Amino acid sequence: MEKVKEQMKRLLPQMTRVIVSNRQDKTYQYRKVEVTWTTVRGKELCQIAAYTEKQVFQENVAIDELADKLLVHFPEHLCQMNIFTEEKEYSFKMTKKGKLLTNATRLPAKQSGKSKLAKTSGSDVADLADKMNSRRGEHNRKKNYILQEGMIVPPLVDMGIFTKDGKVVRSMYDKYK
């Protein structure tokens, strides 16, 4: 496990996310452990979220304690750990026979994200804020229908699907789609 600990400490400044999963011990209370980064009172911390079947237990720890906290779960109870950096995903798997398998995969450009621990300049922070603002509301994007809401189509108004000002009647939305 020293190999994994050394690798984690080497990757620590570049990490964006860590997931420990794949329960080997079925009686173990946690099914997944996820690490994200957060700032509390101006101090950069790692937030460890441990998932049971019904609850999530969160703990904020200092960055230098992260490796020790994760090695409590991996590999004895959870046998897979994925470490995501800006450019790569590092996978560690413990086989049933006790052999450690490692793999590094380059991430596609659109999946790679900014490291929370990497030093950023003022322009990088502004670019990141612009990206975040442009992504806001993507889950509520407007559908691309042939007949757009707001168009006045007299037959659809007569059938009661559209109102006279071109809005879709809520109870007729399925018919409009």
C-alpha positions as CSV (number, residue, x, y, z in Angstrom):
1,M,0.0,0.0,0.0
2,E,3.0,2.2,0.2
3,K,3.0,2.4,-3.6
4,V,-0.6,3.7,-3.6
5,K,0.2,6.2,-0.8
6,E,3.3,7.5,-2.7
7,Q,1.3,7.8,-5.9
8,M,-1.5,9.7,-4.1
9,K,0.9,12.1,-2.5
10,R,2.5,12.7,-5.9
11,L,-0.9,13.3,-7.6
12,L,-2.3,15.4,-4.7
13,P,-1.6,18.9,-6.3
14,Q,-3.3,17.8,-9.5
15,M,-6.3,15.9,-8.2
16,T,-9.8,17.1,-9.0
17,R,-11.8,14.1,-7.6
18,V,-11.3,10.7,-5.9
19,I,-13.8,7.9,-5.8
20,V,-13.2,4.7,-3.8
21,S,-15.8,2.0,-4.5
22,N,-16.5,-1.7,-5.4
23,R,-17.3,-3.2,-2.0
24,Q,-15.2,-6.3,-1.5
25,D,-16.4,-6.9,2.1
26,K,-20.2,-7.1,1.7
27,T,-20.7,-6.5,5.5
28,Y,-18.8,-3.1,5.3
29,Q,-21.0,-0.2,6.0
30,Y,-19.9,2.1,3.2
31,R,-20.6,1.3,-0.5
32,K,-18.7,4.3,-1.9
33,V,-16.4,7.1,-0.7
34,E,-16.0,10.3,-2.7
35,V,-13.6,13.1,-2.2
36,T,-14.1,16.7,-3.4
37,W,-12.4,19.9,-2.5
38,T,-13.9,22.8,-0.5
39,T,-12.9,26.0,1.2
40,V,-13.9,26.5,4.8
41,R,-13.1,29.9,6.4
42,G,-10.5,30.5,3.8
43,K,-8.7,27.2,4.3
44,E,-8.6,24.6,1.5
45,L,-9.9,21.2,2.7
46,C,-10.8,17.8,1.3
47,Q,-14.4,16.8,1.9
48,I,-14.8,13.1,2.2
49,A,-18.3,11.8,1.6
50,A,-18.9,8.2,2.7
51,Y,-22.1,6.6,1.3
52,T,-24.0,3.9,3.1
53,E,-27.2,2.4,1.6
54,K,-29.4,5.3,3.0
55,Q,-27.1,8.0,4.3
56,V,-24.1,10.1,3.5
57,F,-21.5,10.9,6.1
58,Q,-19.3,13.9,5.4
59,E,-16.0,14.9,6.9
60,N,-13.6,17.7,6.2
61,V,-9.9,16.9,6.5
62,A,-6.7,18.7,5.8
63,I,-5.1,17.9,2.5
64,D,-2.0,16.2,3.9
65,E,-4.3,13.8,5.9
66,L,-6.2,12.6,2.8
67,A,-4.0,9.6,1.8
68,D,-4.2,8.1,5.3
69,K,-8.0,8.6,5.5
70,L,-8.6,6.9,2.1
71,L,-6.3,4.0,2.9
72,V,-8.6,3.1,5.8
73,H,-11.2,2.1,3.1
74,F,-8.9,0.9,0.3
75,P,-8.1,-2.0,-0.3
76,E,-9.3,-3.9,2.7
77,H,-13.0,-3.0,2.3
78,L,-13.4,-1.2,-1.0
79,C,-11.2,-2.6,-3.7
80,Q,-11.2,0.1,-6.4
81,M,-9.9,3.7,-6.3
82,N,-10.1,6.2,-9.2
83,I,-8.1,9.4,-9.0
84,F,-9.1,12.1,-11.5
85,T,-6.6,14.8,-12.5
86,E,-6.9,17.5,-15.0
87,E,-5.7,15.3,-17.8
88,K,-5.8,11.6,-16.6
89,E,-7.7,9.1,-14.6
90,Y,-5.7,6.8,-12.5
91,S,-7.3,3.5,-11.5
92,F,-6.1,1.2,-8.7
93,K,-7.8,-2.2,-8.3
94,M,-7.1,-4.9,-5.8
95,T,-7.8,-8.4,-7.1
96,K,-9.3,-11.2,-5.0
97,K,-5.9,-12.8,-4.8
98,G,-4.3,-9.6,-3.4
99,K,-2.6,-8.3,-6.6
100,L,-2.7,-4.5,-7.1
101,L,-3.6,-3.5,-10.7
102,T,-2.9,0.1,-11.8
103,N,-3.9,1.9,-15.0
104,A,-3.7,5.5,-16.3
105,T,-6.1,6.7,-18.9
106,R,-6.0,10.1,-20.7
107,L,-9.3,11.9,-20.4
108,P,-11.1,13.6,-23.3
109,A,-10.6,17.4,-23.4
110,K,-14.2,18.2,-22.5
111,Q,-14.2,15.9,-19.4
112,S,-11.0,17.2,-17.9
113,G,-11.6,19.9,-15.4
114,K,-9.6,22.5,-13.4
115,S,-7.7,21.2,-10.4
116,K,-9.0,22.7,-7.2
117,L,-5.5,22.7,-5.7
118,A,-3.6,24.1,-8.8
119,K,-2.4,27.7,-8.6
120,T,-4.6,29.9,-10.8
121,S,-4.0,33.4,-12.0
122,G,-6.6,36.2,-12.0
123,S,-7.4,35.6,-15.7
124,D,-7.8,31.8,-15.1
125,V,-10.3,32.5,-12.3
126,A,-12.2,34.9,-14.6
127,D,-12.3,32.3,-17.4
128,L,-13.5,29.7,-15.0
129,A,-16.3,32.0,-13.7
130,D,-17.4,32.7,-17.3
131,K,-17.5,28.9,-18.0
132,M,-19.5,28.3,-14.8
133,N,-22.0,31.1,-15.7
134,S,-22.4,29.8,-19.2
135,R,-23.1,26.3,-17.9
136,R,-25.8,27.4,-15.5
137,G,-29.2,26.4,-16.6
138,E,-28.1,23.8,-19.1
139,H,-30.4,21.2,-17.6
140,N,-33.3,23.6,-18.4
141,R,-32.3,24.2,-22.0
142,K,-35.1,25.0,-24.5
143,K,-36.2,22.0,-26.6
144,N,-35.9,22.4,-30.4
145,Y,-39.4,21.7,-31.6
146,I,-40.6,22.4,-35.2
147,L,-43.3,24.6,-33.8
148,Q,-41.8,26.9,-31.2
149,E,-43.7,28.1,-28.2
150,G,-44.7,31.7,-28.9
151,M,-45.7,31.0,-32.5
152,I,-49.4,31.7,-33.3
153,V,-50.8,28.7,-35.2
154,P,-54.6,29.3,-35.7
155,P,-55.5,25.5,-36.0
156,L,-53.7,24.7,-32.7
157,V,-55.3,27.7,-31.0
158,D,-58.7,26.4,-32.2
159,M,-57.9,22.9,-30.8
160,G,-56.9,24.4,-27.4
161,I,-53.2,23.4,-27.5
162,F,-52.0,27.0,-27.8
163,T,-53.5,30.1,-26.1
164,K,-54.3,33.2,-28.3
165,D,-50.9,34.7,-27.4
166,G,-49.0,31.5,-28.5
167,K,-48.3,29.9,-25.2
168,V,-48.8,26.1,-24.7
169,V,-51.7,25.2,-22.5
170,R,-50.2,23.2,-19.6
171,S,-52.7,20.3,-19.8
172,M,-52.0,20.0,-23.5
173,Y,-48.2,19.9,-23.4
174,D,-48.0,16.2,-24.3
175,K,-50.1,16.8,-27.4
176,Y,-47.8,19.8,-28.2
177,K,-44.7,17.6,-28.0
